[in-house]
Amino acid sequence: MLKLLLKLWWKQQRRNFHKRDAVVGAYLIFIYVVIGVTFFFSFTENGGSFADEDLPSTLGFILVVSILLPDIFLKLVMKKDMTAMDDYIKSRPVPEKIWNRFLLATNLVSFWNYVLPVMMIPVFIFLLSIPQAIGCFFLLYAFSYIDGIYITCFRKATEWMLKWPLILGWIGMYGLLIGYIVVSAFFPIWMAYIGMFIFAGAVLAGLIVYLCNLKIYNEQKHKVSRFRGFSHVNLLSLLYIGTMRAKRVRNMVLVVTIIFLFDAYMYAFLPASPGMAETVPLYVCGAVLLPSVCLSQWTFGIEANFFHGLMTKPIKVEQLLQNCFYFYVILTAVVMVLVLPFLFMNVGVNIFTLVGAFCMTVFLSLFNLPTCLFSSRLEIFSNSMFNMQGANMKINLYAIAFLLPIGALIAEYVYLGEMAWCITSVALAVLSVAIHKWAIAKLAAVYNKKKYDRMEKYMEV
């Protein structure tokens, strides 16, 4: 039965292979090579040396542990898992034990479990002796496989009460590995490697037990039906609900926001450096600006999935566009709350930075609304990473027009200063709020003239 499942899986992998996956893999390898070469030349030019006597005995462990953090994020984004049986397999006599063995076997041959260990082979050979390089390769593969099982368990778990032990367990494992590096400096190197492999085996055994006890289907669970009355739902709340349910857009907005907020706070807590006053405000402005821009560039992209239903209700397109504009402004205001602590950190962020970024977003939210005239339907449940579905030539051309006000405001910030940029942004925001109803009414009239053409475009894949 396991052999048959693996044959079906292999056929599915071949049929679902896209050139995009190969391009993404090549891109990641290219980034890895560029970062490695850049680090090597910068380290050696600054007087650093890779001589054996200058390297600590635990260098191999340090390399293995340092690669685990990017490895888990890489798998979380790129690794695809078949954690649940589809209807065809579920209707066959496939025991749960065989299915769990199948999940473990597919992890053994998963490309994303091999890519980082294989890419680290030249580094291990260059920095370590041959026995240590071989040991570090198998050690890195063991922990890469463990990360793969972590992701498989995370996706197989159906409730957050089952996901949190995995998250906390990985964090605890990472902390113990860092502590083991310090302690292993007092052991012979061969004993340290044996202890590391024993630790990896213990973690893997615990994960396998956890995986085998996770149940996806609970046939005897009582279903509780809850209905939210229409009197409690308005068009503005539908935008929020649609965004949170649409995996494609939700992940894009959350990832962009988290990246910029994390970088901003990371630079804010680092020791002061000459470029700090320019770096932190840049990330803060990006965190405020990009979430609403990511949504507004696809105006009606989510609604296109159910626009035919909207058109059968007494709802005007003008009203839908106004709610989109208000929702983008509210989203920006929420992110503003998250960046308010920077005002008290003395890192170059002041009230003019936040006001300018907020007002700039208000203007751009109105500026992006015309994308509703040529936006395509977004497949809301598909992955948002490296996904160009829904893009078209008109969207790309409008992006050029979108860059003009962005470029003008950035040039003003660079050459005339933050105060002039803030004043211009406030003026544009006031103008946008003053004319938004008139501008949206004109836009809705243009949309209504080509409404049926839009309906046909929305039905295209």
N, C-alpha and C positions, 0 to 999 in steps of 0.2 A: 504493500500500500504506500509506503514511504517513497519507494522508487517511482511509482506512478505519479505521485504528487510532484516529485522533483521534475519529471518529464513534462508535466503540464505547466509547471512554473517556468521551465526553460523555454518552452514554446511561447508562452505569454511574454517573456522578456524579449525574445527576438521580434515578436510582432509589434510590441509597444516601443521598440527602440526608435529614438528620434535623433537626428543629426544634432539637434540642440544640445543633447546630453554630452555628446562628444566634444562639441565646441566649449561647453561649460567646463568639462574636465581639462581640456587643453588650456583654457584660460586660467584655471586655478594653478596648473603646473607652471604656466608662464609667470604668474604672480609670485609663486614660491621661488622660482629661479632668480627673478629680479631682486626679491628681498634678500635672498641668500648671498648673491654676488655683491649687492650694495653693502650689506653688513660686513662682508669679508674685506672689501677695499677700505671702507671707513674705519674698521677696527685696526687694520695693519698700517694705514696711513697715519693714524694717531699714536703710533708707537706700540700697539698691542702685538703680542706674539702668540703663536699657536704651538710653541715648543712643548714637548712632553713634560719637561720639568716644571713648566709654569702652570700646568693644568691640574686641577684637583682629581683625586682618585674617584670621586663620585660624579664626575662629569657626565658619564653615561646616564646615571639616574636623573640628573638635572635635565638633560635633554629629553628623556622619556616623559618626565612629569610636566615639563613646560609645554610639551606638544599636546597634552590631553585636553586642555581648555579649548583651543581652537578646533580640536578633533570632535568634541562633543557638539559644538555649535555647527560645524560642517555637516555632521550626520543629522542633526535636528532639521537643517534646512534642505539638504540634498538627498538623504537616504529615504527610500520608499520601502514600506513594509506591508506585506499581506498578513495582517494580524488576525483578521476575521475570515472565516470560510464564506465564500459566495454561495448563492442559492443552489448552484449545481453540485458543489462539493458537500454542502450541508445535507442534501437529500440522499447522499451515499453513506454507506456504513464506514465512516472515517472516525475512529475513536479519538477522543481528546488527547490521549497520550501520543498517538501518531502525529497529530497536528502540531503539538509542541516540539516533537523531534524535527518536524519539517521546518519550523521557525528557526531552530538552532542550526540546522543544516544550511538553510539559505543565508544565514549570517556568516557561515564559514566561507561561502563563495561570493559574498557581497563585495562589489568593487570598492565601495566607500570604506570598508574595513581594511582594505589593502593599500589604498592610495598613499596615505601618509607614511606608514612603515616603509614602503618601497621607495618613496621619495627621500626618506631620511638615510637610506643606505650610503650614498656618497659622503654625507656628513659624518656618519659613524666611522667609515673607513678612513677618512681624512684626519679625524681627531683622536681616534682610539686605536688600540692594538686590535689585531684580527680576532682573537678570542672575545675581547670585550665588545667589538662591533657585532659579532654574531649573537652574543648574548643580549645586547641592547635591541637588536632587530626583533628577536623572538619575544623579548619583554614588551616592546612597543606594540607588536602585533597582538599579544595577549591582552593588553589594556585597550587596544583599539577594538578588539572583539568584545571586550566587556562593555565598552561604550555603545557598541552596536546592540548588545542585548539590553542595555539600559533603555535605548530608544525604542526597541521592540516592545519591552514591557510597558513603557510610558504610553505607547499608542494602543496597546492591547487593553490597558486599564480604562474602564468606562466612567469612573468617577474620580473626582479630585481627592477624595479620601484615600484612594489607592495610588494616586500619582505622587502625593506629597512624600510618602516614605522613599520613593525612588529619588526624588530631588534631594531630600536631606541625606539620603544614603550616599549619593554621588559626592555631595559637598564634604561629608565626613570622610569618605575614601580619599578625596584629594588632600584634605588636611592631614590625614594620617600618612600619606605618601610624602608630604613635605617634611613632617616630623621624622619619618624614617630616613630621609636623606641626611639629616643632621646626626642621627644616632649611628647610621651605618659608617660614618667616617672613623669610628673607633673599632670597626670590625675588619678582618681580612676581606679583600675584595671578593673572593669566591664565596665566602659565607654571606656577604651582603647580597650577592646575586641570588643565591639559593633562598634567602629570606624573602626577597622581592617576588620570586616565582611562587613561593608558598602563599604569600599574601594575595597574589593575583588568583591563584587557584581557589582560595577561600572565598573571595568576593564572587568569582564565577559560580561556584557551587551554590552560594546563597541566592544569586540571581536566577539560576535555573530552578531552584525550589520555588522562588516567588513566581516565575513565569508559569510553571506547571500548575500553580494553585490559583491563577487568575482565570476567572470565568467570564466569557463575553456574553453568552446567552444564558438567561435565567428564565426558563419557561414558566416557572411557578410564581414569578414576581407579579404582584397585583399592580395593574396600571391605574394611575390616578389621573383623571381627566380634569383639566381646569380650563375655563373659558373666560377670556377677558372681554368684557362688554365693549361694544363700539363707542359707548358714551365716554369711555375713559381713554380713547385713542384719537389723536388728531394727526393731521398731515405732518406736523413737525416731529412728533414722536415716531412716526413711521420712518422718517429719514434716519433717526438714531437706531431704530430696530433693524432696518435694512442694512445699515453699515455694520452693525455688530454681528449679524447673521451671515453676511457675505464674507467668506473666508478670504477671497481674492483681495478685497479692498481693506478689510479689517487688519489683516496681517501687514499690508503695505504701510498703513498709517501708523500702527503700533511699532513696527520695526524702525521706521524713520524717526519717530519721536523718541524712542528709547535710545537709539544710537546717539542722537544729538544731545539729549539730556545727560546720558552717561559720560560722553566726552567733555561736555561743559563742566560737570561736577568734578570729573577726574582732573582736568586742568586747573580748576579752582582750588583743589586741595593739594596740588603739587607745590613745591617751593617756588617762590616768585622768580620769574625769568624775564629777560628783556621783551619778549614777544607776547607776554601774558595779557597785556592790556588790549591787544588786538585779537588774540585767539579766542578767549572766552566769550566776548560779545558776538563774535561770528557764529559760534555754536548756539548761543542763546537765541539769536535772530533766526537761525535755521530751525531750531526746535519750535519756535512760535509760528514761523511762516509755512513750513513744508506740510504739516498735516492737512490744513485746509486747501493748500494748492494741489496736493495729491488727489483730493476728492473733487475739487472744482474742475480739474482738467478732464474729468469724465462725467460731466453733467448729464444726467439721465442715463448713465451707463448701467447703474443698478436697476433703476425704474424700468429700463427697457425690457427686463425679464417679465414684467407684469403690466406693461403700459396699456395693452389692450383692455385689461380689466379696469384700469384707471379711466379710460376713455368712455366706459359704459356708466360711469358715475357722474353726478353733477359737480365735477371738479374742473376748474379752468387751468389751462397751462400756465397762465400768468400767476395763479396762486401757487402752483408747484414750484415755479422759478423763484418766487419771493421766499418761499420756505427754504429752498436750497441756499439762498443768500443768507438768510437768518441763521441757518444751521451752521454754515461755515464760520460765521462770526462768533457764534456761541462756542464752537469747538476751539477756536483761537483763544477765547477768553478762558476756557478751562486750562489750556496749556500755559497761559499767562500766570495762573495761580501756582503752577509747578516751578516757574522760574523766578518768582518773587524773592526767594532767599538770596539770590545773587546780589540784590541791592545792598545787602549788609555784609558782603564778603570782601569788599575792596579789591575787586579783580577787573575793574574797568567797565563794569555794567552799572549804569545809572538809570534814572527815571526816563531820560530822553531815549535811551536805547530801547526800553520796553514799549514806550508809547509809540516810537517810530516804527518798531516792528509790527505792533498791533494794527496801527493805522495803514501801514503798507499792505498788510494782509486783507484788510477790509476793501481797499481799492482793487487788489488783485482778484478777490473773490467775485466782485462784480465784473471785472474785466474778463474772467474766464467763463462766465455764463453762456456766451455765444457758442461754446463747444457743444451745446445741446443740439445745434443745427446739423451736426455731422458726426456726433459720437456714435459708436457702435455698442451693441449689447455685450456686456462683460459676463463671462462664465463665472458666476460668483462663488462657486464651490471649488474652483480649480486653484492650483498653487500660484502665489503671486510672484515667486522668485523666477527671474529670467523668463517671464511669460509676456509675450507680445500680442496675445489674442486681444482683439478689439481695437488695435491700432490701425490707422489708415493714413493715406497720404494727406488728407485734409487736416487731420489732427497734427501731423508733423509740420505742416505749413503754418498752422496757427501757433505752434510752439515758437516759431521764429518771430511772429508778431508779439508773442508773450515775452520774449527775451528783450524786446526794445525798452519797455518801461523798467524792467529789472535792471538792465544795463545802465539806463540813465540815472536811476536812483543810486546804484552802486558807485557810479562815477561821481555823483554829487557828494556821496559820503566820503570818498577818497580825496577829492580835490577841494571841496568847500567845507568839509567838516561835519561832525555829527549833528550840530545844532541846525544847520541849513537842511540836512537830510530829514531831520525830525519835523521841521516846519513844513517842508514840502509834503511829507507823508500825511501829516495832520490835515493839510489843505485838500489833498486828494481824497482822504477818507471822508471829510465833511462834504465835499462835492459828491462823492459816491452815495452817501446816505441821503443827500438832498434830492438827487435825481434818480434814485434806484427804482422807484415805482414807475416813473415815466419811461426809463430805459428798458425795464423789464416788460412793460406793456408793449412797447415797440418790438421787442424781441419775440414776445409771445405771438404778435400778429404775423411776423415773418414765419414763425414755426407753424402756425395754423394753416398757412397757405400751402405748406409742403407736408402736412400732417400724415397723409396717406402714404407718401413716399417714405416718410420716417418709419411708419408701421412696417412696411415691407423690408426696410433695412434691418429693423430689429429682429425680424424672423430669420435673417441669414445667420449661418453659423460663423 
